[in-house]
Amino acid sequence: SHNLMPLLILERTMVVIETGEKLYSPWAFVFAHFIEMGSIAFIANTLYISVMWAFGQIGWAYFHLVFLQLTLAWFVMDSMASAIAALARTVDTAQAIGLPPILISIMFSGLMVNKKSNSPMRVLCNVSPLYWVNEMMAWDLYGHDPEAWASLNFMFGFEKPDRLVGLTLIFGQAAVFRALQVFGLTYLNRVQK
């Protein structure tokens, strides 16, 4: 999604003009755009994940679990990128603004900074959607193996995830980012007639 910001900003200009003419609402655009681009991204991600999984020669027993978690990660990160593209004035600004949230999400995904880290910032793992995705994925893959799970707990601080909390956080953040996208399309970066 970060690579698509120039396209999103170009598209935003048309959306601002068309919503200004009351051809449709910003929510209708966000929904239609998500269905259209989400379908394309879903197909592309499915192909990408399937090819990588096949090359890994892991076996297909856990593929559906990993695929679901990676799709959740894409869902919230796409929402974040779309909100940033709608809020920023230019492509350069969008990419500059977009990089820190993406890097922070990656940093607090549990692989660099985790709940066992000495950093006082480790509490951000609790709100990082990528941390929740990684923890749920790790539990799905290794929760049944006490030795493997103990290693993951020791290295990354993973605990048995509370799926309701994780999914609420992921979908809640995605909803907030989509609302920010509508706010940006409605009130910011208006095209002068």
Secondary structure in CASP SS format (residue, H / E / C, confidence):
PFRMAT SS
TARGET T0000
AUTHOR 0000-0000-0000
METHOD secondary structure of the structure
MODEL  1
S C 1.00
H H 1.00
N H 1.00
L H 1.00
M H 1.00
P H 1.00
L H 1.00
L H 1.00
I H 1.00
L H 1.00
E H 1.00
R H 1.00
T H 1.00
M H 1.00
V H 1.00
V H 1.00
I H 1.00
E H 1.00
T H 1.00
G H 1.00
E C 1.00
K C 1.00
L C 1.00
Y C 1.00
S C 1.00
P H 1.00
W H 1.00
A H 1.00
F H 1.00
V H 1.00
F H 1.00
A H 1.00
H H 1.00
F H 1.00
I H 1.00
E H 1.00
M H 1.00
G H 1.00
S H 1.00
I H 1.00
A H 1.00
F H 1.00
I H 1.00
A H 1.00
N H 1.00
T H 1.00
L H 1.00
Y H 1.00
I H 1.00
S H 1.00
V H 1.00
M H 1.00
W H 1.00
A H 1.00
F H 1.00
G H 1.00
Q C 1.00
I C 1.00
G C 1.00
W C 1.00
A C 1.00
Y C 1.00
F H 1.00
H H 1.00
L H 1.00
V H 1.00
F H 1.00
L H 1.00
Q H 1.00
L H 1.00
T H 1.00
L H 1.00
A H 1.00
W H 1.00
F H 1.00
V H 1.00
M H 1.00
D H 1.00
S H 1.00
M H 1.00
A H 1.00
S H 1.00
A H 1.00
I H 1.00
A H 1.00
A H 1.00
L H 1.00
A C 1.00
R C 1.00
T C 1.00
V H 1.00
D H 1.00
T H 1.00
A H 1.00
Q H 1.00
A H 1.00
I H 1.00
G H 1.00
L H 1.00
P H 1.00
P H 1.00
I H 1.00
L H 1.00
I H 1.00
S H 1.00
I H 1.00
M H 1.00
F C 1.00
S C 1.00
G C 1.00
L C 1.00
M C 1.00
V C 1.00
N C 1.00
K C 1.00
K C 1.00
S C 1.00
N C 1.00
S C 1.00
P H 1.00
M H 1.00
R H 1.00
V H 1.00
L H 1.00
C H 1.00
N H 1.00
V H 1.00
S C 1.00
P H 1.00
L H 1.00
Y H 1.00
W H 1.00
V H 1.00
N H 1.00
E H 1.00
M H 1.00
M H 1.00
A H 1.00
W H 1.00
D H 1.00
L H 1.00
Y H 1.00
G C 1.00
H C 1.00
D C 1.00
P H 1.00
E H 1.00
A H 1.00
W H 1.00
A H 1.00
S H 1.00
L H 1.00
N H 1.00
F H 1.00
M H 1.00
F H 1.00
G C 1.00
F C 1.00
E C 1.00
K C 1.00
P C 1.00
D C 1.00
R H 1.00
L H 1.00
V H 1.00
G H 1.00
L H 1.00
T H 1.00
L H 1.00
I H 1.00
F H 1.00
G H 1.00
Q H 1.00
A H 1.00
A H 1.00
V H 1.00
F H 1.00
R H 1.00
A H 1.00
L H 1.00
Q H 1.00
V H 1.00
F H 1.00
G H 1.00
L H 1.00
T H 1.00
Y H 1.00
L C 1.00
N C 1.00
R C 1.00
V C 1.00
Q C 1.00
K C 1.00
END
